[in-house]
Amino acid sequence: MDYGRYRYEQTKKKQEAKKKQSSFQLKEIKVRPKTGEHDLQVKIGHIKKFIDKKDKVKVSVIFRGREITLSELGMAVLQKIIEETEEVALVEQSPKFEGRILVMVLSPK
């Protein structure tokens, strides 16, 4: 068998496998507990756009200083995001605290 032909076929197989491979990125959206309604709608629009591109989205609610006492407000923001994006996204990681940051991950359906 011709070695050059063998190597050619191997590279073609690798290229074909690469085409069928699905890749995604992890995008991050940061909000604060007192983010305004319109600003939140804009961020939700960005989340939907990322989900349509088959990317996962990490949503972070950042608490500064004494805002940490508003943790239920941060949960309400994340719940609103879940409700707005439920037709296109699944909650891969439910909201949880990582220090002063409340984090959740959304993935495409």
C-alpha positions in Angstrom: 0.0 0.0 0.0 1.2 3.5 -0.8 2.2 5.3 2.4 1.4 8.8 1.0 -2.2 7.6 0.1 -2.6 6.2 3.7 -1.5 9.6 5.3 -3.9 11.4 2.9 -6.8 9.2 4.0 -6.0 9.7 7.7 -6.0 13.5 7.4 -9.3 13.3 5.5 -10.8 11.3 8.4 -9.6 13.8 10.9 -11.1 16.7 8.9 -14.4 14.9 8.7 -14.5 14.2 12.4 -13.7 17.8 13.1 -16.7 18.9 11.0 -19.1 16.7 13.0 -17.8 18.0 16.3 -20.0 20.4 18.1 -18.2 23.2 20.0 -19.5 25.9 22.3 -18.2 28.8 24.4 -19.1 29.9 27.9 -20.3 33.5 27.8 -20.8 35.5 31.0 -23.4 38.2 31.8 -22.9 40.2 35.0 -25.7 42.0 36.7 -26.2 43.7 40.1 -29.1 43.2 42.5 -30.4 46.7 41.8 -30.1 46.6 38.0 -32.9 48.6 36.3 -35.7 47.0 34.4 -34.7 48.2 31.0 -31.0 47.2 31.5 -32.1 43.8 32.6 -34.2 43.4 29.5 -31.2 44.3 27.3 -29.1 41.7 29.1 -31.8 39.1 28.7 -31.7 39.9 24.9 -28.0 39.3 24.9 -28.5 35.9 26.7 -31.1 34.8 24.1 -28.7 35.8 21.3 -25.9 33.7 22.9 -28.2 30.8 23.4 -29.3 30.9 19.8 -25.6 30.6 18.8 -25.5 27.4 20.9 -23.3 28.9 23.6 -23.7 28.4 27.3 -24.2 31.5 29.4 -23.0 32.1 33.0 -25.1 34.7 34.7 -23.5 36.3 37.7 -25.1 38.6 40.2 -22.3 40.6 42.0 -22.9 42.0 45.5 -20.7 44.9 46.6 -20.2 46.0 50.2 -23.5 45.9 52.2 -25.4 44.7 49.2 -24.8 41.1 50.4 -27.8 41.5 52.6 -29.9 41.8 49.4 -29.4 38.1 48.5 -33.1 37.5 48.0 -33.2 40.4 45.6 -30.4 38.8 43.6 -32.3 35.5 43.6 -35.4 37.4 42.3 -33.3 38.8 39.4 -32.0 35.3 38.5 -35.6 33.9 38.7 -36.8 36.6 36.3 -34.0 35.7 33.9 -35.0 32.0 34.1 -38.7 32.9 33.4 -37.8 35.2 30.4 -35.5 32.6 28.8 -37.3 29.3 29.6 -38.5 28.8 26.0 -34.9 28.7 24.7 -32.7 27.8 27.6 -32.3 25.2 30.3 -30.8 25.8 33.8 -27.7 23.7 33.8 -26.5 24.8 37.2 -29.0 26.3 39.6 -28.2 29.5 41.4 -25.5 29.2 44.1 -23.2 31.5 46.0 -19.5 31.6 45.3 -18.3 34.1 47.8 -20.0 37.5 47.1 -21.2 36.3 43.6 -24.4 34.5 42.9 -23.9 32.2 39.8 -26.0 30.2 37.5 -25.4 28.6 34.1 -27.9 28.4 31.3 -27.5 26.1 28.3 -29.4 25.8 25.0 -32.4 23.4 24.8 
